[in-house]
Amino acid sequence: MTHQEHLPFLALSDSTRRTILLMLRDHNMTVAQVSENFDVTRAAVKKHLTVLPDGGLITTTKRGRERMNAPNPQGLAPVLDWLGFFDAFWDDRLTALKSGVIKVMQ
């Protein structure tokens, strides 16, 4: 994987950023609106809101002096592709196990 392909995983690696993504699914929010939901400084929330667009998971649009943050569902495509590989891998392994091709050690 390239550095660019790792960025969505980096963005998802933090529970605060995952929580922010869940919040944004309902409606677009400014930094101030997101900050109201956390017991950390606005600067700390802003750092998280910098990592999320770098990972392609949100978009930020300037509206006057504010920046509106919105989810970007296409940003999850690399993550879903990666998970899809393992989903198919384990389906194949479990099917082989059920059919007796792979013997379980006793």
N, C-alpha and C positions, 0 to 999 in steps of 0.2 A: 504494500500500500504506500502511496505517496503521502507526503506531509499534508497536502490538501485533503486527501481522503480520510485522514485521521481526525480532522477538525470537528466533524459532527460528534465523534465519540468523546473527544475532549470536552465539548460543550455539554454532553449528557452525563459526564462523569461526576458532576457535582449535584447534590440533592437540592440545593437552592435554585440552581438553574433549571432542574427538572420541575420544581414547584412553579417557577416563573412561567415555564412553557404551559403548564396546566392552567395557570391564571389567564394567560393570553388566549387560550382556546375560546373563552367566553366573549372577550372583547379586547380591542386594542387599548393599550395603556401607555401613559407617560412614565418617565423615571419616577416622578413624585408619587404617582398612583401605585406603582409597583412597590416603592419604598414603604408605603403605609402598611404593607402586609408583613413586614419583617422587622425584627428587633436589632437591626444593624444600621450603620450610617447609609446615607444616600450615596456616598462615594463607593461604598462596598457594593451596593446594588448596581451602580453604574458599571463597575468592573465586570459583574456578571452579564450585564446587558451589552458589553463589548464582546465577550466571548461567544455569545449566542449567534449574532450575525456573522462572525468570523466562521462559525461552523455551518452557516447557511440555514440555521433553524428559525431565525426571525428576520424580518426586514424592519428597517428604521426609516421613517419618513419625517422630514422636517416640516413642522407646521408652525409658522411664526417662530417664537423663541423655544417652542417645545419640540420634542422628538416623540413621535408615536411609534410604538413597538407593536408589531403584528406577527403572528405565527407564519411560517413558511413551510407548508407541508412537504414540498418537494425536497427540502433539506434533509428529510428523513430517508430518502431513497437509498443512499449508500449504506445506511444502517440496516434497512430492510433487506437489501441485497445480501449483505454479509450474514445476517441472521437466516435468510433463505437458504444459503449454502448449508448451514448446519442443520436446518430443519430437514432438508432433503437427505443429508448424510445420515442423520439419526433414523429417519424413516426407513432408509435402505438397510441400515444395520439391524433395526428391530424386526423388519420383515424377514431378513435372513435368519435371525435368531428364532423367530416363530416357525419358520419352515425347516429348521434343523440344520441349515447349512453351517451355522456357527454353533458349536457346542459350548454349553456353559460348564466351566470347571467345577467339579464337585469335590 
